[in-house]
Amino acid sequence: MRVASALWTRGNPKEPVPFQELLPLKLRNSVSGKGDKTTEQSLCSKEIESFQKCYKDHTVRKSLKEAQEAKGILIPGEKKLSHKQLNKLLSMFPNIK
């Protein structure tokens, strides 16, 4: 409790902090264009269309794979197996004691 009370007393000073001007308070005559990332999309329409097609194909493949993993269907040659697929594979070949 002492730590919390010490933090509250530091957060609210009794006398205001004096303002110190480190830089002049005036605007510059120009601004940098670093944040302006707008581009003409008509120039890149082929690239945007191919990316959207690729992303759509990816989402379809991903949803099919997730559905197969949820059912526990084994896919031949698959290197990454979900826990359900791995358990099904291990149940097919149990250890003999």
C-alpha positions as MATLAB code, in Angstrom:
seq = 'MRVASALWTRGNPKEPVPFQELLPLKLRNSVSGKGDKTTEQSLCSKEIESFQKCYKDHTVRKSLKEAQEAKGILIPGEKKLSHKQLNKLLSMFPNIK';
ca = [
       0.000    0.000    0.000;
       2.874    2.364    0.660;
       4.140    1.998   -2.908;
       0.733    2.828   -4.371;
       0.320    5.890   -2.167;
       3.800    7.091   -3.096;
       2.942    6.831   -6.789;
      -0.230    8.877   -6.393;
       1.562   11.696   -4.579;
       4.188   11.967   -7.344;
       1.615   12.104  -10.117;
      -0.034   15.290   -8.877;
       2.524   18.002   -8.025;
       1.418   20.787   -5.724;
       3.047   23.554   -7.754;
       2.903   23.674  -11.575;
       5.974   22.845  -13.625;
       7.365   25.922  -15.378;
       7.336   25.816  -19.209;
      10.762   25.766  -20.859;
      10.912   26.587  -24.555;
      13.478   24.210  -26.073;
      12.616   24.902  -29.716;
      10.983   27.994  -31.194;
       7.179   27.817  -31.178;
       6.554   28.450  -34.866;
       5.668   26.291  -37.840;
       8.154   25.523  -40.571;
       7.529   26.676  -44.121;
       7.408   23.117  -45.516;
       6.570   19.583  -44.434;
       8.245   16.276  -45.252;
       6.493   13.810  -47.527;
       7.468   10.703  -45.580;
       3.938    9.900  -44.422;
       2.341   10.382  -47.842;
       2.132    6.849  -49.255;
      -0.670    7.319  -51.778;
      -0.028    5.814  -55.207;
      -1.975    5.663  -58.415;
      -3.759    2.305  -58.392;
      -4.586    2.388  -62.082;
      -0.888    1.895  -62.836;
      -0.744   -1.278  -60.717;
      -4.129   -2.809  -61.538;
      -2.627   -6.051  -62.922;
      -0.487   -6.574  -59.841;
      -3.366   -5.812  -57.468;
      -5.683   -8.170  -59.359;
      -3.122  -10.995  -59.361;
      -2.481  -10.501  -55.636;
      -6.205  -10.616  -54.857;
      -6.583  -13.802  -56.938;
      -3.617  -15.394  -55.167;
      -5.003  -14.411  -51.753;
      -8.430  -15.822  -52.633;
      -6.837  -19.133  -53.700;
      -4.813  -19.170  -50.484;
      -7.891  -18.682  -48.289;
      -9.733  -21.474  -50.131;
      -6.783  -23.872  -49.713;
      -6.406  -22.880  -46.064;
     -10.093  -23.490  -45.309;
      -9.953  -26.905  -47.017;
      -6.857  -27.845  -45.050;
      -8.448  -26.721  -41.762;
     -11.565  -28.771  -42.549;
      -9.442  -31.854  -43.271;
      -7.432  -31.329  -40.095;
     -10.615  -31.001  -38.031;
     -11.896  -34.310  -39.398;
      -8.515  -35.980  -38.900;
      -8.102  -36.871  -42.575;
      -4.510  -37.799  -43.356;
      -2.952  -36.131  -46.382;
      -0.191  -38.137  -48.111;
       3.160  -36.365  -48.118;
       2.090  -33.709  -45.608;
       5.021  -32.578  -43.482;
       3.083  -30.638  -40.847;
       0.348  -32.625  -39.131;
      -2.212  -31.342  -36.678;
      -2.624  -33.054  -33.332;
      -5.752  -34.875  -34.520;
      -4.005  -36.176  -37.633;
      -0.976  -37.244  -35.609;
      -3.133  -39.079  -33.059;
      -4.954  -40.889  -35.868;
      -1.639  -41.902  -37.424;
      -0.287  -43.118  -34.080;
      -3.476  -45.119  -33.442;
      -2.974  -46.911  -36.756;
       0.459  -48.134  -35.619;
       0.343  -48.747  -31.845;
       3.388  -49.752  -29.824;
       3.490  -53.402  -28.829;
       4.640  -54.140  -25.284;
];
